[in-house]
Amino acid sequence: MDILRSKTPEMVRKEIYAYFLAYNLLRSLMWEAGNAYGVPPLRLSLQGTRNHFNNFIKDLSKASNTKIPKIYCSLLKIIIHKLVPSRPGRVEPRKVKRRPKAFPYMQEPRKLARKKLMTV
């Protein structure tokens, strides 16, 4: 908890921006891989893309300018092999379900309900 207290709001903001940047980088990789190889980008795995990208960072950072496009294309080819299965009918309504309680709902103001209980 001390770590959270020591961070200034500006540092927290920068950290959130870094997460957004990383997320958008992964999504753009997925989009480019899907479009390049005819796979729907929404069917590609975000975590699979993250793992493959982490494995390729070392190769990309060491590569010369002539080898980077080749390594990048091989990264895109590997990304398309990690598909999320099609799951039709996976739509859930956004509703709050009331849980059954042992007591009835309060239908009158609390003050009035207290008076009734005191007179009984």
URQUI-V601354 format. One line per field, one symbol per residue. ss: DSSP state (H for helix, E for strand, C for the rest). burial: I if it has 16 or more other ideal C-beta (glycine too) atoms within 10 Angstrom, else O. A space follows every 10 residues. Layout:
ss = ???
burial = ???
This chain:
ss = CHHHHHCCHH HHHHHHHHHH HHHHHHHHHH HHHHHHHCCC HHHECHHHHH HHHHHHHHHH HHCCHHHHHH HHHHHHHHHC CCECCCCCCC CCCCCCCCCC CCCCCCCCCH HHHHHHHHHC
burial = OOOOOOOOOO OOOOOOOOOO OOOOOIOOII OOIIOOOOIO IOOIOOOIII OIIOOIOOOO OOOOOOOOOO OIOOIIOIII OIOOOOOOOO OOOOOOOOOO OOOOOOOOOO OOOOOOOOOO
